[in-house]
């Protein structure tokens, strides 16, 4: 009986397998025939229909107008009001790719491979309490509530603490857990009313007075109240209304000269930590810098047009703010002309995604670089699989994100520390290859420009221009 049952079962299995193989062959044959018919039919229609009725019209139109512009116009139609685009402009601006490093070999020898490279940065060297960091890379201003979740802020605080650098509160509410986990914290003194209690301000290692930023210029921000409910609205003591507003101007600054009063007040309140100002780079860079110099600031954070934001109007992202490399070149030159380059720390943000871009900015004269969007992508790493393909990765990070509770903050903190460490390691290798042992030694003499526009903007000689050696004495 058992042998008969086994024979029957084996025979049935073989039969089922053969049937499955046969059905697969038939399905493949008919699928191929159907695909050939469908492609042939579509090709015939496309090749014969009049253009106004032709499906190819869509391809022609999207070649002339980029798909993202068509999509954004559809979103404008759907919403009937300003749309908020995350992360900044997709527009391509002139950037640091037009510059190359000139390696040390014979006329200048490379530094020994075992040499230590000094990466340290001091913010506000003339302040009573300068802020000393281990590396010249900083976490950008990303606000709790108005931007990202509590878990995201804590992960950034832990990740920056692990490598000895600073995080920035952004425009959101003051989160005690961020302060507790951060080694160094820059408090962003924004235009809104929340969390400006003196006891909070005294916990800052530096204070950044925000006047404007890339991707939002100096415009006001309107955030629907439903996106702020919970801990953020409690910490920020927000009234229950339809929208909360981050105004375009500070109450204390009604004319340029008022900045000096605010700087002095904050310096006295905090006992002398560095007080700086954050600006969106405009066509009036030098005039804006002069006001900041006259106000006696210890540092200036300059955001270029490639800066990111949680969400702002495309017109502010695409058509406001100078490209970062323009802003850096003009700011460095003006601070040098005014004789304050060594006493006022210059920080740059907006579109930094690679170690080479960061080191090139330092070579042009920047003291430190803010990382924002690249930092968020780095710290999420493979956690993005919790959201994609059906939702964007921002749903893990944003305060109102659908998957924020699935975000592992400890894992993200480790990823962020590795992100910074990898950037610094590449910058160390490059510094040694230039024959230097400190990033502060890397300068314009280590660069060449690949095109005329980059050369004109930065005052870096073109790569094909000979640099004749000095005659031996």
Secondary structure, 3 states (H helix, E strand, C coil): CHHHHHHHHHHHHHHHHHHHHHHHHHHHHHHHHHHHHHHHHHHHHHHHCCHHHCCHHHHHHHHHCCHHHHHHHHHHHHHCCCCCECCCCCCCCCCHHHEEECCCCCCCCCCCCCCCCECCEEECCCCCECEEECCCEEECECCECCCECHHHHHHHHHHHHHHCCEEECCCCCCCHHHHHHCCEEEEEECCCCCCCCHHHHCCCCEEEEECCECCCECCCEEEEHHHCCCHHHHHHCCCCCCEEEECCCCCCCCCCCHHHHHHHHHHHHHCCEEEEEEEECCCCHHHHHHHHHHCCCCEEEEECCCCCCCCECHHHHHHCCCCHHHHHHHHHHHHHHCCCCCCCEEEEECCCCCHHHHHHHHHHCCCEEEECHHHHHHHHHHHHHHCCCCCCCHHHHECCCCCHHHCCHHHHHHHHHHHHHHHHHHHHHHHHHCCCCEHHHCCHHHEEECCHHHHHHHCCCECCCCCCCCCCC
